[in-house]
Amino acid sequence: MRYKEGFTVWLEAKGSRVIGEEEARLLEAISLFGSIMKASRCLGISYAHAWTLINRVQDAIGKPIVRTRKGGASKGGAELTRYGKDLLERYLRLEERVERALRIKKGRAMREPKLADLIVVGSDCPALRLLLEFLKRRSKVEYEYEVVGSSGGFAAIMMRDADLAGVHLLSEDGTYNEPFLRLYWLEGRAKLIGGYKRVQGLMFRRGLKVGGMDDIFGMRFVNRNLGSGTRVLFDLRLKELAEEKGVEFEELASRIRGYEVEVRSHEEVAETVRAGRADVGFGLECVAEEYGLGFVPLAEERFDFLVRADRIGKPSVSAFIRALRSEWFRRALKGLKGIEACEWTGRLF
C-alpha cells in the first residue's frame, strides 16, 4: 500500500483553536471571489456552514474578520477586515514554514464555481420547497436553497450572495420585513415580493395539556436559532407575556427549560418533540400536523421574498414570480394546513 504524506496546522489563542485549514481556505476564497456564497461553493460546503466557521473565528478573537462591501460598482459583496487579513497571513506563513520543513506542497488552486440558475437563501418553509420543486419541473430552473434564517436572508441579499431570500422578520411595531430594508442598507436596492400567510404556534406531544404560553413553563422546550424569523416571533410573544407578568424578559426566558437549545428548522423542532427529547416547541401548524403533534395557534404572520432590484429581470427570478402567482401554487397551498395565499401574493412592494 502506498501512502501520501500530509499535515495540518492551526493557530491558537489562550489555549483555544482559532483558525485551521478549513477556515483559512474559506478566508482565501472570500478574498479571491468577494462572495461568501461563491467561497462556500468553491470549497464544497454549505453557505450556513461557511457562516458557522466565520462566526466561530470571530467569537474566538473577539474581532470581525469579514465585512460587507457596500461601495463600488457591484454595490455589495464581502471582504476580509484587517483582522481577517492579518489572521490569514499569519496562518499562511505558518503553513509555508511547515511545507518547507517537510518538503510537502499543498495545492490551493481555486476556480470560481458555477452557481445554480436561482440561489434562494433565508428562512425555512415547506411551502417554499414546494414552490421551488414546481419551478424546477415546470421551467427547468436549477436552484439552490440554503436555510440560514430571515436575518441571514437579508444579509445574503445585501452581500449579493443570493437572488431571493424568504423572510418573515417582525418588527416591534408589528410590521413585517419592510422596516429591515433600511437596517440592511437595502432601501432602493431591493424589493419585497408578497408571499403568503402562515400560522405559527406551540407544537407539543399528544397527551400533554398545552393551551398557551403559560403552560410551557416546567416543560422541556426546544427553541429556534437566533436570527430566524420564528425565533423573533417567539421572543416577541414571550416579551409580551413578561410585560403582563411585570417581570424582565431575561428572567422569564430563564424559567423555560431548554430555551437555550436551538435547532435550525421547523422539522427539527417537530422531530425533537416527537422523539421525546422535548415536550414542546414553536413552529408551523402544517409541520405539527405532519409529525402528528398537538398544536395551539399563537400568531398569523406574513412570509415574503426579498429580491435585489437589479435581479428582478433575471429569467430565473421572473419564472419564480410567475410560479408564485400561479393558480397551481394557490391550490397546492391548500394541502399545507395554516399556510394560504392572499391578495398580495406575488405583488412587488
VOGU-3710 file (C-alpha; in Angstrom, 3 decimals, decimal comma):
1> mrykegftvw> 0,000/0,000/0,000  1,315/3,454/-0,930  0,814/6,319/1,458  0,676/10,043/0,780  2,163/12,402/3,339  0,155/15,279/4,700  -0,114/17,614/7,649  -2,426/20,066/9,317  -1,625/23,176/11,327  -3,682/25,662/13,276
11> leakgsrvig> -3,340/28,795/15,356  -4,453/29,008/18,962  -5,121/31,858/21,356  -5,351/31,400/25,119  -5,388/27,628/24,679  -8,291/27,633/22,202  -8,180/26,883/18,487  -8,747/29,973/16,346  -8,087/29,012/12,743  -7,152/25,849/10,884
21> eeearlleai> -7,048/24,718/7,279  -10,790/24,793/6,610  -11,211/28,313/7,974  -8,083/29,527/6,156  -9,247/28,159/2,796  -12,607/29,874/3,352  -10,968/33,228/4,045  -8,758/32,802/0,970  -11,797/32,112/-1,196  -13,724/35,100/0,192
31> slfgsimkas> -10,728/37,301/-0,522  -10,497/35,910/-4,062  -14,172/35,937/-5,067  -15,622/38,687/-2,856  -18,573/36,429/-2,062  -19,312/34,054/0,798  -21,681/32,064/-1,426  -19,038/31,547/-4,129  -16,435/30,747/-1,473  -18,656/28,090/0,091
41> rclgisyaha> -19,432/26,520/-3,286  -15,747/26,530/-4,233  -14,930/24,574/-1,065  -17,931/22,264/-1,316  -19,510/23,376/1,967  -22,922/24,845/2,680  -23,488/28,575/2,986  -24,715/28,015/6,542  -21,536/26,118/7,435  -19,404/28,911/5,959
51> wtlinrvqda> -21,093/31,375/8,296  -20,631/28,967/11,210  -16,874/28,928/10,540  -16,730/32,719/10,241  -18,665/33,244/13,463  -16,551/30,675/15,306  -13,338/32,517/14,412  -14,847/35,912/15,200  -16,001/34,665/18,605  -12,518/33,270/19,297
61> igkpivrtrk> -10,675/36,542/18,599  -13,438/38,982/19,547  -12,987/40,883/16,262  -14,830/40,878/12,911  -12,933/39,054/10,164  -15,422/39,588/7,297  -17,382/42,707/6,436  -19,952/43,726/3,885  -18,663/45,631/0,904  -21,310/48,279/0,234
71> ggaskggael> -19,494/50,535/-2,238  -18,215/50,168/-5,779  -19,945/49,256/-8,974  -21,193/45,927/-7,621  -22,970/47,615/-4,706  -22,387/44,703/-2,400  -20,216/41,742/-1,573  -17,900/40,573/1,175  -14,259/41,211/2,002  -11,833/40,463/4,796
81> trygkdller> -11,322/43,059/7,503  -7,790/43,941/8,575  -8,199/41,410/11,385  -9,220/38,753/8,883  -6,316/39,583/6,570  -3,817/39,541/9,433  -5,103/36,208/10,736  -4,988/34,624/7,276  -1,457/35,921/6,661  -0,275/34,518/9,982
91> ylrleerver> -1,791/31,139/9,167  -0,296/31,055/5,651  3,178/31,942/6,968  2,954/29,060/9,449  1,719/26,680/6,764  4,534/27,746/4,434  7,189/27,121/7,112  5,864/23,609/7,703  5,699/22,958/3,955  9,364/23,907/3,577
101> alrikkgram> 10,414/21,803/6,574  8,542/18,697/5,375  9,109/19,365/1,679  5,390/18,995/1,047  3,445/21,457/-1,087  -0,288/21,713/-0,529  -2,301/22,524/-3,624  -4,564/25,535/-3,172  -5,778/26,296/-6,689  -9,273/27,781/-6,596
111> repkladliv> -11,629/28,124/-9,515  -14,679/30,343/-9,429  -17,647/27,976/-9,081  -20,645/27,862/-11,389  -23,743/28,679/-9,379  -27,273/27,411/-9,947  -29,783/29,386/-12,026  -31,537/30,537/-8,865  -29,971/30,986/-5,427  -32,509/31,198/-2,595
121> vgsdcpalrl> -31,291/31,887/0,938  -33,210/32,642/4,102  -35,997/31,227/6,185  -37,193/27,634/6,404  -40,580/26,989/4,801  -42,217/23,843/3,373  -44,322/25,985/1,001  -41,151/27,467/-0,475  -39,710/23,999/-1,063  -42,960/23,030/-2,779
131> lleflkrrsk> -42,775/26,129/-4,985  -39,127/25,565/-5,924  -39,757/21,962/-6,957  -42,706/23,093/-9,075  -40,475/25,735/-10,680  -37,823/23,124/-11,446  -40,345/20,788/-13,102  -42,217/23,478/-14,995  -39,455/25,852/-16,075  -36,352/23,628/-15,767
141> veyeyevvgs> -34,819/26,121/-13,322  -31,988/24,605/-11,305  -31,975/26,070/-7,814  -30,076/26,029/-4,549  -31,911/26,661/-1,283  -29,946/27,457/1,882  -31,730/27,761/5,237  -29,966/30,424/7,320  -32,913/32,279/8,889  -34,570/35,539/7,875
151> sggfaaimmr> -31,728/37,712/9,178  -29,278/35,609/7,192  -31,501/36,064/4,149  -31,397/39,858/4,434  -27,612/39,693/4,851  -27,242/37,420/1,810  -29,200/39,830/-0,394  -27,160/42,739/0,970  -23,926/40,939/0,038  -25,227/39,827/-3,388
161> dadlagvhll> -24,904/36,185/-2,335  -28,459/35,280/-3,363  -31,134/36,094/-5,923  -34,012/35,698/-3,477  -34,487/35,424/0,268  -37,502/34,048/2,107  -38,103/36,383/5,060  -40,607/36,889/7,886  -38,997/39,304/10,331  -41,443/41,034/12,645
171> sedgtynepf> -40,533/44,478/13,964  -41,667/45,750/17,343  -44,256/47,986/15,667  -45,979/44,895/14,237  -44,756/45,386/10,649  -43,186/42,544/8,707  -39,957/42,783/6,699  -40,162/46,337/5,283  -38,536/48,068/8,319  -35,455/45,855/7,912
181> lrlywlegra> -34,620/47,179/4,434  -33,019/50,249/5,993  -31,224/48,208/8,655  -29,502/46,156/5,935  -28,788/49,118/3,601  -31,247/47,785/1,036  -33,565/50,753/0,544  -33,675/51,431/-3,191  -31,582/48,312/-3,856  -34,093/45,599/-3,089
191> kliggykrvq> -37,808/44,922/-3,385  -40,210/42,755/-1,432  -42,379/40,259/-3,264  -45,553/39,438/-1,372  -45,633/35,819/-0,277  -48,324/34,202/1,832  -49,759/33,891/5,341  -48,509/31,287/7,826  -49,846/30,221/11,223  -47,265/29,630/13,949
201> glmfrrglkv> -47,764/28,374/17,467  -46,866/25,765/20,051  -46,371/22,189/18,866  -46,379/19,515/21,569  -46,605/15,810/22,211  -50,114/14,398/22,251  -51,441/13,865/25,744  -49,876/16,996/27,218  -52,106/19,867/28,292  -50,929/22,950/26,445
211> ggmddifgmr> -53,313/25,845/25,944  -50,927/28,785/25,639  -47,606/30,331/26,563  -48,190/29,996/30,313  -48,231/26,215/30,014  -44,676/25,774/28,675  -43,013/26,593/31,998  -41,912/23,376/33,640  -41,907/21,555/30,314  -38,843/20,772/28,215
221> fvnrnlgsgt> -38,668/23,291/25,394  -36,764/23,294/22,086  -36,073/26,716/20,580  -35,285/28,020/17,100  -31,949/29,576/16,210  -31,141/33,237/16,728  -31,639/35,202/13,500  -34,634/33,159/12,393  -37,972/34,921/11,983  -39,621/32,225/14,090
231> rvlfdlrlke> -37,252/32,967/16,983  -38,001/36,697/16,653  -41,735/35,981/16,732  -41,493/33,673/19,743  -39,329/36,144/21,674  -41,797/38,963/20,976  -44,645/36,812/22,319  -42,522/35,983/25,353  -41,757/39,672/25,828  -45,484/40,452/25,806
241> laeekgvefe> -46,031/37,766/28,464  -43,185/39,207/30,556  -44,796/42,640/30,445  -48,131/41,146/31,524  -46,453/39,465/34,483  -44,359/42,516/35,350  -41,010/40,725/35,047  -37,954/41,204/32,849  -37,770/39,256/29,585  -34,449/37,638/30,552
251> elasrirgye> -35,893/36,421/33,852  -38,911/34,854/32,166  -36,757/33,234/29,475  -34,528/31,715/32,170  -37,577/29,902/33,574  -38,038/27,923/30,336  -36,207/24,602/30,428  -34,365/24,353/27,129  -34,744/27,958/25,981  -31,053/27,860/25,025
261> vevrsheeva> -31,467/24,629/22,984  -31,586/25,738/19,339  -32,354/23,926/16,084  -32,447/25,335/12,566  -35,788/24,278/11,073  -39,438/23,608/11,844  -38,899/19,934/11,060  -36,055/19,709/13,581  -38,309/21,216/16,245  -41,068/18,725/15,432
271> etvragradv> -38,698/15,744/15,333  -37,149/16,736/18,675  -40,622/16,830/20,237  -41,839/13,630/18,567  -38,696/11,769/19,650  -39,321/12,748/23,278  -36,221/14,924/23,635  -38,512/17,894/24,306  -42,162/18,351/25,263  -42,970/21,499/23,337
281> gfglecvaee> -41,573/23,793/20,656  -42,644/26,712/18,490  -43,292/26,375/14,775  -45,654/25,949/11,844  -49,090/24,347/12,058  -48,561/22,276/8,900  -45,345/20,777/10,304  -47,043/19,916/13,615  -49,767/18,130/11,662  -47,244/16,252/9,515
291> yglgfvplae> -45,466/14,946/12,616  -48,662/14,048/14,464  -48,220/16,657/17,195  -50,708/18,780/19,071  -50,844/22,441/18,110  -52,007/25,730/19,641  -52,050/28,680/17,189  -50,492/31,867/18,548  -49,807/34,104/15,560  -50,580/34,640/11,886
301> erfdflvrad> -47,577/36,028/10,057  -46,591/37,041/6,536  -43,818/35,296/4,672  -42,354/37,411/1,848  -39,495/37,227/-0,626  -36,680/39,729/-0,850  -35,014/40,332/-4,216  -32,342/42,754/-5,367  -33,862/45,320/-7,729  -31,236/44,592/-10,382
311> rigkpsvsaf> -32,175/40,888/-10,457  -35,936/41,177/-10,896  -35,464/40,812/-14,664  -33,241/37,732/-14,335  -35,040/34,858/-16,159  -34,995/32,501/-13,166  -36,338/35,217/-10,848  -39,097/36,130/-13,333  -40,014/32,458/-13,558  -40,151/32,252/-9,758
321> iralrsewfr> -42,535/35,227/-9,574  -44,802/33,690/-12,223  -44,859/30,403/-10,297  -45,655/32,248/-7,071  -48,612/33,955/-8,787  -49,841/30,762/-10,433  -53,176/29,132/-9,761  -51,327/25,827/-9,269  -49,441/27,222/-6,271  -52,616/28,596/-4,692
331> ralkglkgie> -54,236/25,174/-4,992  -51,111/23,415/-3,720  -51,094/25,518/-0,552  -54,457/24,026/0,415  -52,516/20,879/1,288  -50,428/22,740/3,874  -52,567/23,492/6,892  -52,072/27,020/8,205  -50,451/28,400/5,024  -52,518/30,287/2,443
341> acewtgrlf> -52,111/32,711/-0,426  -53,746/36,128/-0,226  -54,410/39,280/-2,234  -50,759/40,412/-2,078  -49,199/37,084/-3,106  -46,743/37,810/-5,945  -47,093/41,585/-5,713  -43,940/43,744/-5,774  -43,597/46,297/-2,976
//
